[in-house]
Amino acid sequence: MANTTVRTERLELRPVRDEDIDRILEYRNLPQVTRWLLRTQVDPASFRTAWRRAAADPDDHSMAATLDGVVIGTVSLDVVDGMGQPGMPPRTEAHLGYVFDPAYGGNGYATEAVTAVVAYAFDRLGVRRITAGCFADNLASVRILEKVGMHREQYGVGDSWHAELGWVDGCTYALLAEARHREGPPPEHPAASMPVPRAQ
């Protein structure tokens, strides 16, 4: 990941650097941001340690989204083994999440960055499936996931604990590599999916 850079029309996505952490913390602990994250307020020292650990993990492909050199958000991408029986190919699935500075909201930056990371996961990392989760009431996150082509596979009624709201509904979204350019929702499947970390 050290030399990976992804450019979009307006943004540059690159690995998170140690000097980015203070900037990320400027918005990461804002109430309007923590409201929709599983991990609400974070301790700066622990947060920095976690990002350093992620930078050393070959399966962590998280990136900072920068606009004119300023970090405006992060997109996390963790490559993992899927669920299956022995003999299954390794590292075929990725868990997606994101956190953006609300000061830059309403301009499509998060959608642009997430779209680029999804393409990177499929085209350069070779994953076959990407998953993400969010609280059902986090409509901004739902819109991003649907704009990048992900489909809701699971709707959990009262399955997610929210510190302010109590038990609320949660959603799991996913996208298969072969379904990226296919129109319409995927076929219905009777089996429920496993829960994944909420997009953050």
Secondary structure as the mmCIF struct_conf table of DSSP 4:
data_model
#
loop_
_struct_conf.conf_type_id
_struct_conf.id
_struct_conf.beg_label_comp_id
_struct_conf.beg_label_asym_id
_struct_conf.beg_label_seq_id
_struct_conf.end_label_comp_id
_struct_conf.end_label_asym_id
_struct_conf.end_label_seq_id
TURN_TY1_P TURN_TY1_P1 ALA A 2 ASN A 3
STRN STRN1 VAL A 6 ARG A 7
BEND BEND1 GLU A 9 ARG A 10
STRN STRN2 GLU A 12 ARG A 14
HELX_LH_PP_P HELX_LH_PP_P1 PRO A 15 ARG A 17
HELX_RH_3T_P HELX_RH_3T_P1 ASP A 18 ASP A 20
HELX_RH_AL_P HELX_RH_AL_P1 ILE A 21 ARG A 28
TURN_TY1_P TURN_TY1_P2 ASN A 29 ASN A 29
HELX_RH_AL_P HELX_RH_AL_P2 PRO A 31 THR A 34
TURN_TY1_P TURN_TY1_P3 ARG A 35 TRP A 36
BEND BEND2 LEU A 38 ARG A 39
BEND BEND3 GLN A 41 GLN A 41
HELX_RH_AL_P HELX_RH_AL_P3 PRO A 44 ALA A 55
TURN_TY1_P TURN_TY1_P4 ALA A 56 ALA A 56
TURN_TY1_P TURN_TY1_P5 PRO A 58 ASP A 59
STRN STRN3 ASP A 60 ASP A 60
STRN STRN4 MET A 63 LEU A 67
TURN_TY1_P TURN_TY1_P6 ASP A 68 GLY A 69
STRN STRN5 VAL A 70 VAL A 80
BEND BEND4 MET A 83 MET A 83
BEND BEND5 GLN A 85 GLN A 85
TURN_TY1_P TURN_TY1_P7 PRO A 86 GLY A 87
HELX_LH_PP_P HELX_LH_PP_P2 MET A 88 PRO A 89
BEND BEND6 PRO A 90 ARG A 91
STRN STRN6 GLU A 93 PHE A 100
HELX_RH_3T_P HELX_RH_3T_P2 PRO A 102 TYR A 104
TURN_TY1_P TURN_TY1_P8 GLY A 105 GLY A 106
BEND BEND7 ASN A 107 GLY A 108
HELX_RH_AL_P HELX_RH_AL_P4 TYR A 109 ASP A 123
TURN_TY1_P TURN_TY1_P9 ARG A 124 ARG A 124
BEND BEND8 LEU A 125 LEU A 125
BEND BEND9 ARG A 128 ARG A 128
STRN STRN7 ARG A 129 PHE A 135
TURN_TY1_P TURN_TY1_P10 ALA A 136 ASP A 137
HELX_RH_AL_P HELX_RH_AL_P5 LEU A 139 LYS A 147
TURN_TY1_P TURN_TY1_P11 VAL A 148 GLY A 149
STRN STRN8 HIS A 151 HIS A 162
TURN_TY1_P TURN_TY1_P12 ALA A 163 LEU A 165
STRN STRN9 GLY A 166 LEU A 176
HELX_RH_3T_P HELX_RH_3T_P3 ALA A 177 ALA A 179
TURN_TY1_P TURN_TY1_P13 ARG A 180 HIS A 181
BEND BEND10 GLY A 184 GLY A 184
HELX_LH_PP_P HELX_LH_PP_P3 PRO A 185 GLU A 188
BEND BEND11 PRO A 190 ALA A 191
HELX_LH_PP_P HELX_LH_PP_P4 ALA A 192 PRO A 195
HELX_LH_PP_P HELX_LH_PP_P5 PRO A 197 PRO A 197
STRN STRN10 ARG A 198 ARG A 198
HELX_LH_PP_P HELX_LH_PP_P6 ALA A 199 ALA A 199
#
